[in-house]
Amino acid sequence: MSTWVDCKDSFPGSSIVRLTFTARGDMPPVKLTWWDGGMLPERPADLEPGRNRGFALLTYGYASLAPPGPSS
């Protein structure tokens, strides 16, 4: 069951956010693209048929890369 909440703030149903972090110390610069709300980047041409892209789980102070699972 859903409930309507009257709120003056809103957010998009989906988004693509691009972040750029400059180099620090011995660490190189990083470019990060976050796809949200069901949006996905194009499938890489060299990704084997039947193989998924995988995903990254990011939390505060910790990052983990998960290998692609079997195709659904």
PDB file of N, CA, C and O in Angstrom:
ATOM      1  N   MET A   1       0.848  -1.169   0.000  1.00  0.00           N
ATOM      2  CA  MET A   1       0.000   0.000   0.000  1.00  0.00           C
ATOM      3  C   MET A   1       0.893   1.231   0.000  1.00  0.00           C
ATOM      4  O   MET A   1       1.834   1.313   0.789  1.00  0.00           O
ATOM      5  N   SER A   2       0.611   2.176  -0.865  1.00  0.00           N
ATOM      6  CA  SER A   2       1.387   3.410  -0.901  1.00  0.00           C
ATOM      7  C   SER A   2       0.564   4.554  -0.318  1.00  0.00           C
ATOM      8  O   SER A   2      -0.667   4.534  -0.336  1.00  0.00           O
ATOM      9  N   THR A   3       1.265   5.530   0.188  1.00  0.00           N
ATOM     10  CA  THR A   3       0.616   6.687   0.812  1.00  0.00           C
ATOM     11  C   THR A   3       1.176   7.952   0.196  1.00  0.00           C
ATOM     12  O   THR A   3       2.391   8.081   0.047  1.00  0.00           O
ATOM     13  N   TRP A   4       0.319   8.878  -0.162  1.00  0.00           N
ATOM     14  CA  TRP A   4       0.753  10.158  -0.706  1.00  0.00           C
ATOM     15  C   TRP A   4       1.217  11.038   0.421  1.00  0.00           C
ATOM     16  O   TRP A   4       0.517  11.189   1.423  1.00  0.00           O
ATOM     17  N   VAL A   5       2.407  11.631   0.273  1.00  0.00           N
ATOM     18  CA  VAL A   5       2.940  12.555   1.271  1.00  0.00           C
ATOM     19  C   VAL A   5       3.125  13.898   0.587  1.00  0.00           C
ATOM     20  O   VAL A   5       3.826  13.992  -0.420  1.00  0.00           O
ATOM     21  N   ASP A   6       2.502  14.940   1.126  1.00  0.00           N
ATOM     22  CA  ASP A   6       2.638  16.275   0.555  1.00  0.00           C
ATOM     23  C   ASP A   6       3.986  16.845   0.985  1.00  0.00           C
ATOM     24  O   ASP A   6       4.201  17.148   2.159  1.00  0.00           O
ATOM     25  N   CYS A   7       4.886  16.984   0.021  1.00  0.00           N
ATOM     26  CA  CYS A   7       6.246  17.430   0.322  1.00  0.00           C
ATOM     27  C   CYS A   7       6.693  18.417  -0.747  1.00  0.00           C
ATOM     28  O   CYS A   7       6.458  18.185  -1.933  1.00  0.00           O
ATOM     29  N   LYS A   8       7.320  19.496  -0.357  1.00  0.00           N
ATOM     30  CA  LYS A   8       7.783  20.497  -1.313  1.00  0.00           C
ATOM     31  C   LYS A   8       9.103  20.091  -1.975  1.00  0.00           C
ATOM     32  O   LYS A   8       9.469  20.644  -3.012  1.00  0.00           O
ATOM     33  N   ASP A   9       9.820  19.128  -1.382  1.00  0.00           N
ATOM     34  CA  ASP A   9      11.061  18.625  -1.969  1.00  0.00           C
ATOM     35  C   ASP A   9      10.735  17.488  -2.927  1.00  0.00           C
ATOM     36  O   ASP A   9       9.761  16.758  -2.739  1.00  0.00           O
ATOM     37  N   SER A  10      11.551  17.354  -3.938  1.00  0.00           N
ATOM     38  CA  SER A  10      11.352  16.243  -4.867  1.00  0.00           C
ATOM     39  C   SER A  10      12.701  15.764  -5.377  1.00  0.00           C
ATOM     40  O   SER A  10      13.721  16.416  -5.153  1.00  0.00           O
ATOM     41  N   PHE A  11      12.708  14.643  -6.051  1.00  0.00           N
ATOM     42  CA  PHE A  11      13.925  14.079  -6.597  1.00  0.00           C
ATOM     43  C   PHE A  11      13.575  13.405  -7.918  1.00  0.00           C
ATOM     44  O   PHE A  11      12.416  13.058  -8.145  1.00  0.00           O
ATOM     45  N   PRO A  12      14.556  13.215  -8.787  1.00  0.00           N
ATOM     46  CA  PRO A  12      14.264  12.587 -10.075  1.00  0.00           C
ATOM     47  C   PRO A  12      14.041  11.086  -9.917  1.00  0.00           C
ATOM     48  O   PRO A  12      14.543  10.471  -8.976  1.00  0.00           O
ATOM     49  N   GLY A  13      13.301  10.516 -10.827  1.00  0.00           N
ATOM     50  CA  GLY A  13      13.083   9.072 -10.838  1.00  0.00           C
ATOM     51  C   GLY A  13      14.343   8.324 -11.235  1.00  0.00           C
ATOM     52  O   GLY A  13      14.519   7.164 -10.863  1.00  0.00           O
ATOM     53  N   SER A  14      15.210   8.968 -11.979  1.00  0.00           N
ATOM     54  CA  SER A  14      16.489   8.375 -12.373  1.00  0.00           C
ATOM     55  C   SER A  14      17.480   9.504 -12.634  1.00  0.00           C
ATOM     56  O   SER A  14      17.092  10.653 -12.846  1.00  0.00           O
ATOM     57  N   SER A  15      18.771   9.156 -12.614  1.00  0.00           N
ATOM     58  CA  SER A  15      19.786  10.175 -12.843  1.00  0.00           C
ATOM     59  C   SER A  15      21.106   9.534 -13.244  1.00  0.00           C
ATOM     60  O   SER A  15      21.345   8.351 -13.002  1.00  0.00           O
ATOM     61  N   ILE A  16      21.951  10.344 -13.860  1.00  0.00           N
ATOM     62  CA  ILE A  16      23.339   9.991 -14.125  1.00  0.00           C
ATOM     63  C   ILE A  16      24.170  11.097 -13.489  1.00  0.00           C
ATOM     64  O   ILE A  16      24.046  12.266 -13.855  1.00  0.00           O
ATOM     65  N   VAL A  17      25.016  10.723 -12.535  1.00  0.00           N
ATOM     66  CA  VAL A  17      25.828  11.692 -11.816  1.00  0.00           C
ATOM     67  C   VAL A  17      27.294  11.411 -12.130  1.00  0.00           C
ATOM     68  O   VAL A  17      27.756  10.278 -11.992  1.00  0.00           O
ATOM     69  N   ARG A  18      28.016  12.432 -12.550  1.00  0.00           N
ATOM     70  CA  ARG A  18      29.442  12.288 -12.866  1.00  0.00           C
ATOM     71  C   ARG A  18      30.256  13.079 -11.848  1.00  0.00           C
ATOM     72  O   ARG A  18      30.057  14.282 -11.678  1.00  0.00           O
ATOM     73  N   LEU A  19      31.177  12.388 -11.173  1.00  0.00           N
ATOM     74  CA  LEU A  19      32.028  13.002 -10.163  1.00  0.00           C
ATOM     75  C   LEU A  19      33.476  12.894 -10.609  1.00  0.00           C
ATOM     76  O   LEU A  19      33.882  11.883 -11.182  1.00  0.00           O
ATOM     77  N   THR A  20      34.260  13.948 -10.344  1.00  0.00           N
ATOM     78  CA  THR A  20      35.688  13.949 -10.641  1.00  0.00           C
ATOM     79  C   THR A  20      36.436  14.330  -9.378  1.00  0.00           C
ATOM     80  O   THR A  20      36.163  15.364  -8.769  1.00  0.00           O
ATOM     81  N   PHE A  21      37.385  13.485  -8.988  1.00  0.00           N
ATOM     82  CA  PHE A  21      38.207  13.729  -7.815  1.00  0.00           C
ATOM     83  C   PHE A  21      39.638  13.971  -8.282  1.00  0.00           C
ATOM     84  O   PHE A  21      40.184  13.171  -9.041  1.00  0.00           O
ATOM     85  N   THR A  22      40.238  15.046  -7.845  1.00  0.00           N
ATOM     86  CA  THR A  22      41.611  15.361  -8.248  1.00  0.00           C
ATOM     87  C   THR A  22      42.594  14.437  -7.544  1.00  0.00           C
ATOM     88  O   THR A  22      42.261  13.811  -6.538  1.00  0.00           O
ATOM     89  N   ALA A  23      43.797  14.360  -8.077  1.00  0.00           N
ATOM     90  CA  ALA A  23      44.846  13.536  -7.477  1.00  0.00           C
ATOM     91  C   ALA A  23      45.191  14.059  -6.087  1.00  0.00           C
ATOM     92  O   ALA A  23      45.176  15.265  -5.841  1.00  0.00           O
ATOM     93  N   ARG A  24      45.503  13.132  -5.181  1.00  0.00           N
ATOM     94  CA  ARG A  24      45.940  13.492  -3.829  1.00  0.00           C
ATOM     95  C   ARG A  24      47.120  12.610  -3.466  1.00  0.00           C
ATOM     96  O   ARG A  24      47.049  11.387  -3.592  1.00  0.00           O
ATOM     97  N   GLY A  25      48.186  13.217  -3.022  1.00  0.00           N
ATOM     98  CA  GLY A  25      49.354  12.440  -2.619  1.00  0.00           C
ATOM     99  C   GLY A  25      49.785  11.487  -3.720  1.00  0.00           C
ATOM    100  O   GLY A  25      50.021  11.908  -4.852  1.00  0.00           O
ATOM    101  N   ASP A  26      49.890  10.203  -3.393  1.00  0.00           N
ATOM    102  CA  ASP A  26      50.264   9.176  -4.372  1.00  0.00           C
ATOM    103  C   ASP A  26      49.073   8.639  -5.155  1.00  0.00           C
ATOM    104  O   ASP A  26      49.249   7.803  -6.041  1.00  0.00           O
ATOM    105  N   MET A  27      47.857   9.104  -4.844  1.00  0.00           N
ATOM    106  CA  MET A  27      46.658   8.584  -5.506  1.00  0.00           C
ATOM    107  C   MET A  27      46.378   9.365  -6.791  1.00  0.00           C
ATOM    108  O   MET A  27      46.464  10.593  -6.803  1.00  0.00           O
ATOM    109  N   PRO A  28      46.043   8.657  -7.870  1.00  0.00           N
ATOM    110  CA  PRO A  28      45.748   9.330  -9.133  1.00  0.00           C
ATOM    111  C   PRO A  28      44.353   9.957  -9.102  1.00  0.00           C
ATOM    112  O   PRO A  28      43.569   9.668  -8.198  1.00  0.00           O
ATOM    113  N   PRO A  29      44.036  10.810 -10.079  1.00  0.00           N
ATOM    114  CA  PRO A  29      42.671  11.345 -10.155  1.00  0.00           C
ATOM    115  C   PRO A  29      41.690  10.220 -10.473  1.00  0.00           C
ATOM    116  O   PRO A  29      42.061   9.203 -11.059  1.00  0.00           O
ATOM    117  N   VAL A  30      40.443  10.417 -10.080  1.00  0.00           N
ATOM    118  CA  VAL A  30      39.403   9.404 -10.289  1.00  0.00           C
ATOM    119  C   VAL A  30      38.185  10.059 -10.921  1.00  0.00           C
ATOM    120  O   VAL A  30      37.764  11.139 -10.505  1.00  0.00           O
ATOM    121  N   LYS A  31      37.621   9.402 -11.927  1.00  0.00           N
ATOM    122  CA  LYS A  31      36.334   9.814 -12.501  1.00  0.00           C
ATOM    123  C   LYS A  31      35.334   8.712 -12.189  1.00  0.00           C
ATOM    124  O   LYS A  31      35.593   7.538 -12.450  1.00  0.00           O
ATOM    125  N   LEU A  32      34.189   9.093 -11.629  1.00  0.00           N
ATOM    126  CA  LEU A  32      33.164   8.140 -11.228  1.00  0.00           C
ATOM    127  C   LEU A  32      31.843   8.545 -11.876  1.00  0.00           C
ATOM    128  O   LEU A  32      31.456   9.713 -11.829  1.00  0.00           O
ATOM    129  N   THR A  33      31.158   7.588 -12.475  1.00  0.00           N
ATOM    130  CA  THR A  33      29.825   7.830 -13.015  1.00  0.00           C
ATOM    131  C   THR A  33      28.848   6.921 -12.285  1.00  0.00           C
ATOM    132  O   THR A  33      29.025   5.703 -12.256  1.00  0.00           O
ATOM    133  N   TRP A  34      27.820   7.517 -11.697  1.00  0.00           N
ATOM    134  CA  TRP A  34      26.810   6.793 -10.931  1.00  0.00           C
ATOM    135  C   TRP A  34      25.519   6.775 -11.752  1.00  0.00           C
ATOM    136  O   TRP A  34      24.982   7.830 -12.092  1.00  0.00           O
ATOM    137  N   TRP A  35      25.025   5.585 -12.069  1.00  0.00           N
ATOM    138  CA  TRP A  35      23.774   5.406 -12.804  1.00  0.00           C
ATOM    139  C   TRP A  35      22.733   4.958 -11.795  1.00  0.00           C
ATOM    140  O   TRP A  35      22.982   4.038 -11.016  1.00  0.00           O
ATOM    141  N   ASP A  36      21.568   5.596 -11.798  1.00  0.00           N
ATOM    142  CA  ASP A  36      20.572   5.360 -10.763  1.00  0.00           C
ATOM    143  C   ASP A  36      19.181   5.235 -11.379  1.00  0.00           C
ATOM    144  O   ASP A  36      18.942   5.707 -12.491  1.00  0.00           O
ATOM    145  N   GLY A  37      18.275   4.602 -10.656  1.00  0.00           N
ATOM    146  CA  GLY A  37      16.883   4.545 -11.062  1.00  0.00           C
ATOM    147  C   GLY A  37      16.612   3.661 -12.266  1.00  0.00           C
ATOM    148  O   GLY A  37      15.693   3.930 -13.039  1.00  0.00           O
ATOM    149  N   GLY A  38      17.401   2.608 -12.433  1.00  0.00           N
ATOM    150  CA  GLY A  38      17.182   1.687 -13.550  1.00  0.00           C
ATOM    151  C   GLY A  38      17.927   2.057 -14.818  1.00  0.00           C
ATOM    152  O   GLY A  38      17.917   1.295 -15.785  1.00  0.00           O
ATOM    153  N   MET A  39      18.574   3.214 -14.829  1.00  0.00           N
ATOM    154  CA  MET A  39      19.362   3.595 -16.000  1.00  0.00           C
ATOM    155  C   MET A  39      20.667   2.795 -15.992  1.00  0.00           C
ATOM    156  O   MET A  39      21.268   2.596 -14.936  1.00  0.00           O
ATOM    157  N   LEU A  40      21.097   2.342 -17.153  1.00  0.00           N
ATOM    158  CA  LEU A  40      22.329   1.568 -17.272  1.00  0.00           C
ATOM    159  C   LEU A  40      23.170   2.092 -18.418  1.00  0.00           C
ATOM    160  O   LEU A  40      22.628   2.569 -19.415  1.00  0.00           O
ATOM    161  N   PRO A  41      24.492   2.011 -18.293  1.00  0.00           N
ATOM    162  CA  PRO A  41      25.337   2.385 -19.432  1.00  0.00           C
ATOM    163  C   PRO A  41      25.196   1.344 -20.540  1.00  0.00           C
ATOM    164  O   PRO A  41      24.684   0.248 -20.308  1.00  0.00           O
ATOM    165  N   GLU A  42      25.646   1.687 -21.728  1.00  0.00           N
ATOM    166  CA  GLU A  42      25.607   0.730 -22.821  1.00  0.00           C
ATOM    167  C   GLU A  42      26.469  -0.471 -22.463  1.00  0.00           C
ATOM    168  O   GLU A  42      27.493  -0.334 -21.793  1.00  0.00           O
ATOM    169  N   ARG A  43      26.055  -1.634 -22.908  1.00  0.00           N
ATOM    170  CA  ARG A  43      26.809  -2.861 -22.672  1.00  0.00           C
ATOM    171  C   ARG A  43      28.110  -2.805 -23.468  1.00  0.00           C
ATOM    172  O   ARG A  43      28.074  -2.549 -24.671  1.00  0.00           O
ATOM    173  N   PRO A  44      29.268  -3.040 -22.823  1.00  0.00           N
ATOM    174  CA  PRO A  44      30.529  -3.021 -23.559  1.00  0.00           C
ATOM    175  C   PRO A  44      30.532  -4.063 -24.670  1.00  0.00           C
ATOM    176  O   PRO A  44      30.099  -5.197 -24.464  1.00  0.00           O
ATOM    177  N   ALA A  45      31.018  -3.682 -25.840  1.00  0.00           N
ATOM    178  CA  ALA A  45      31.013  -4.575 -27.005  1.00  0.00           C
ATOM    179  C   ALA A  45      31.835  -5.836 -26.755  1.00  0.00           C
ATOM    180  O   ALA A  45      31.507  -6.894 -27.292  1.00  0.00           O
ATOM    181  N   ASP A  46      32.905  -5.747 -25.945  1.00  0.00           N
ATOM    182  CA  ASP A  46      33.771  -6.899 -25.731  1.00  0.00           C
ATOM    183  C   ASP A  46      33.352  -7.778 -24.542  1.00  0.00           C
ATOM    184  O   ASP A  46      34.070  -8.715 -24.193  1.00  0.00           O
ATOM    185  N   LEU A  47      32.190  -7.487 -23.910  1.00  0.00           N
ATOM    186  CA  LEU A  47      31.697  -8.317 -22.822  1.00  0.00           C
ATOM    187  C   LEU A  47      31.078  -9.582 -23.410  1.00  0.00           C
ATOM    188  O   LEU A  47      30.210  -9.514 -24.280  1.00  0.00           O
ATOM    189  N   GLU A  48      31.531 -10.728 -22.929  1.00  0.00           N
ATOM    190  CA  GLU A  48      31.081 -12.003 -23.483  1.00  0.00           C
ATOM    191  C   GLU A  48      29.561 -12.143 -23.402  1.00  0.00           C
ATOM    192  O   GLU A  48      28.953 -11.675 -22.440  1.00  0.00           O
ATOM    193  N   PRO A  49      28.935 -12.785 -24.402  1.00  0.00           N
ATOM    194  CA  PRO A  49      27.486 -13.020 -24.366  1.00  0.00           C
ATOM    195  C   PRO A  49      27.107 -13.807 -23.104  1.00  0.00           C
ATOM    196  O   PRO A  49      27.808 -14.742 -22.719  1.00  0.00           O
ATOM    197  N   GLY A  50      26.025 -13.433 -22.482  1.00  0.00           N
ATOM    198  CA  GLY A  50      25.549 -14.119 -21.290  1.00  0.00           C
ATOM    199  C   GLY A  50      26.209 -13.670 -19.999  1.00  0.00           C
ATOM    200  O   GLY A  50      25.840 -14.148 -18.926  1.00  0.00           O
ATOM    201  N   ARG A  51      27.173 -12.765 -20.073  1.00  0.00           N
ATOM    202  CA  ARG A  51      27.861 -12.293 -18.862  1.00  0.00           C
ATOM    203  C   ARG A  51      27.290 -10.951 -18.429  1.00  0.00           C
ATOM    204  O   ARG A  51      27.112 -10.047 -19.246  1.00  0.00           O
ATOM    205  N   ASN A  52      27.004 -10.831 -17.141  1.00  0.00           N
ATOM    206  CA  ASN A  52      26.493  -9.575 -16.592  1.00  0.00           C
ATOM    207  C   ASN A  52      27.638  -8.635 -16.279  1.00  0.00           C
ATOM    208  O   ASN A  52      28.799  -9.042 -16.256  1.00  0.00           O
ATOM    209  N   ARG A  53      27.310  -7.385 -16.041  1.00  0.00           N
ATOM    210  CA  ARG A  53      28.313  -6.361 -15.767  1.00  0.00           C
ATOM    211  C   ARG A  53      28.887  -6.446 -14.366  1.00  0.00           C
ATOM    212  O   ARG A  53      30.034  -6.047 -14.166  1.00  0.00           O
ATOM    213  N   GLY A  54      28.143  -6.947 -13.383  1.00  0.00           N
ATOM    214  CA  GLY A  54      28.575  -6.908 -11.992  1.00  0.00           C
ATOM    215  C   GLY A  54      28.145  -5.588 -11.367  1.00  0.00           C
ATOM    216  O   GLY A  54      27.415  -4.819 -11.993  1.00  0.00           O
ATOM    217  N   PHE A  55      28.581  -5.319 -10.158  1.00  0.00           N
ATOM    218  CA  PHE A  55      28.201  -4.073  -9.502  1.00  0.00           C
ATOM    219  C   PHE A  55      29.206  -3.736  -8.417  1.00  0.00           C
ATOM    220  O   PHE A  55      30.042  -4.561  -8.049  1.00  0.00           O
ATOM    221  N   ALA A  56      29.117  -2.531  -7.914  1.00  0.00           N
ATOM    222  CA  ALA A  56      29.955  -2.093  -6.794  1.00  0.00           C
ATOM    223  C   ALA A  56      29.047  -1.715  -5.634  1.00  0.00           C
ATOM    224  O   ALA A  56      28.044  -1.027  -5.822  1.00  0.00           O
ATOM    225  N   LEU A  57      29.395  -2.156  -4.457  1.00  0.00           N
ATOM    226  CA  LEU A  57      28.667  -1.794  -3.245  1.00  0.00           C
ATOM    227  C   LEU A  57      29.526  -0.797  -2.490  1.00  0.00           C
ATOM    228  O   LEU A  57      30.631  -1.125  -2.058  1.00  0.00           O
ATOM    229  N   LEU A  58      29.025   0.418  -2.329  1.00  0.00           N
ATOM    230  CA  LEU A  58      29.800   1.478  -1.680  1.00  0.00           C
ATOM    231  C   LEU A  58      29.099   1.913  -0.406  1.00  0.00           C
ATOM    232  O   LEU A  58      27.905   2.214  -0.413  1.00  0.00           O
ATOM    233  N   THR A  59      29.846   1.942   0.680  1.00  0.00           N
ATOM    234  CA  THR A  59      29.331   2.461   1.948  1.00  0.00           C
ATOM    235  C   THR A  59      30.369   3.429   2.499  1.00  0.00           C
ATOM    236  O   THR A  59      31.457   3.550   1.935  1.00  0.00           O
ATOM    237  N   TYR A  60      30.062   4.102   3.561  1.00  0.00           N
ATOM    238  CA  TYR A  60      30.975   5.086   4.121  1.00  0.00           C
ATOM    239  C   TYR A  60      32.282   4.417   4.546  1.00  0.00           C
ATOM    240  O   TYR A  60      32.283   3.558   5.428  1.00  0.00           O
ATOM    241  N   GLY A  61      33.385   4.807   3.922  1.00  0.00           N
ATOM    242  CA  GLY A  61      34.698   4.311   4.304  1.00  0.00           C
ATOM    243  C   GLY A  61      35.012   2.914   3.843  1.00  0.00           C
ATOM    244  O   GLY A  61      36.040   2.366   4.243  1.00  0.00           O
ATOM    245  N   TYR A  62      34.167   2.300   3.010  1.00  0.00           N
ATOM    246  CA  TYR A  62      34.394   0.921   2.590  1.00  0.00           C
ATOM    247  C   TYR A  62      33.836   0.740   1.188  1.00  0.00           C
ATOM    248  O   TYR A  62      32.750   1.235   0.889  1.00  0.00           O
ATOM    249  N   ALA A  63      34.552   0.050   0.337  1.00  0.00           N
ATOM    250  CA  ALA A  63      34.067  -0.233  -1.009  1.00  0.00           C
ATOM    251  C   ALA A  63      34.333  -1.695  -1.326  1.00  0.00           C
ATOM    252  O   ALA A  63      35.367  -2.236  -0.935  1.00  0.00           O
ATOM    253  N   SER A  64      33.420  -2.331  -2.023  1.00  0.00           N
ATOM    254  CA  SER A  64      33.574  -3.722  -2.394  1.00  0.00           C
ATOM    255  C   SER A  64      33.090  -3.904  -3.817  1.00  0.00           C
ATOM    256  O   SER A  64      32.004  -3.442  -4.168  1.00  0.00           O
ATOM    257  N   LEU A  65      33.882  -4.569  -4.639  1.00  0.00           N
ATOM    258  CA  LEU A  65      33.466  -4.877  -6.001  1.00  0.00           C
ATOM    259  C   LEU A  65      32.951  -6.299  -6.036  1.00  0.00           C
ATOM    260  O   LEU A  65      33.639  -7.222  -5.599  1.00  0.00           O
ATOM    261  N   ALA A  66      31.764  -6.481  -6.545  1.00  0.00           N
ATOM    262  CA  ALA A  66      31.184  -7.815  -6.639  1.00  0.00           C
ATOM    263  C   ALA A  66      31.339  -8.332  -8.061  1.00  0.00           C
ATOM    264  O   ALA A  66      31.102  -7.592  -9.015  1.00  0.00           O
ATOM    265  N   PRO A  67      31.729  -9.575  -8.213  1.00  0.00           N
ATOM    266  CA  PRO A  67      31.854 -10.120  -9.565  1.00  0.00           C
ATOM    267  C   PRO A  67      30.495 -10.265 -10.203  1.00  0.00           C
ATOM    268  O   PRO A  67      29.492 -10.366  -9.495  1.00  0.00           O
ATOM    269  N   PRO A  68      30.432 -10.279 -11.530  1.00  0.00           N
ATOM    270  CA  PRO A  68      29.150 -10.477 -12.196  1.00  0.00           C
ATOM    271  C   PRO A  68      28.563 -11.832 -11.846  1.00  0.00           C
ATOM    272  O   PRO A  68      29.284 -12.822 -11.727  1.00  0.00           O
ATOM    273  N   GLY A  69      27.271 -11.866 -11.685  1.00  0.00           N
ATOM    274  CA  GLY A  69      26.592 -13.130 -11.425  1.00  0.00           C
ATOM    275  C   GLY A  69      26.158 -13.765 -12.725  1.00  0.00           C
ATOM    276  O   GLY A  69      26.385 -13.209 -13.799  1.00  0.00           O
ATOM    277  N   PRO A  70      25.538 -14.919 -12.639  1.00  0.00           N
ATOM    278  CA  PRO A  70      25.041 -15.571 -13.859  1.00  0.00           C
ATOM    279  C   PRO A  70      23.926 -14.748 -14.479  1.00  0.00           C
ATOM    280  O   PRO A  70      23.247 -13.989 -13.788  1.00  0.00           O
ATOM    281  N   SER A  71      23.738 -14.899 -15.771  1.00  0.00           N
ATOM    282  CA  SER A  71      22.667 -14.168 -16.465  1.00  0.00           C
ATOM    283  C   SER A  71      21.324 -14.630 -15.959  1.00  0.00           C
ATOM    284  O   SER A  71      21.143 -15.792 -15.596  1.00  0.00           O
ATOM    285  N   SER A  72      20.370 -13.692 -15.940  1.00  0.00           N
ATOM    286  CA  SER A  72      19.028 -14.082 -15.553  1.00  0.00           C
ATOM    287  C   SER A  72      18.171 -14.274 -16.767  1.00  0.00           C
ATOM    288  O   SER A  72      16.993 -14.609 -16.645  1.00  0.00           O
TER     289      SER A  72
END
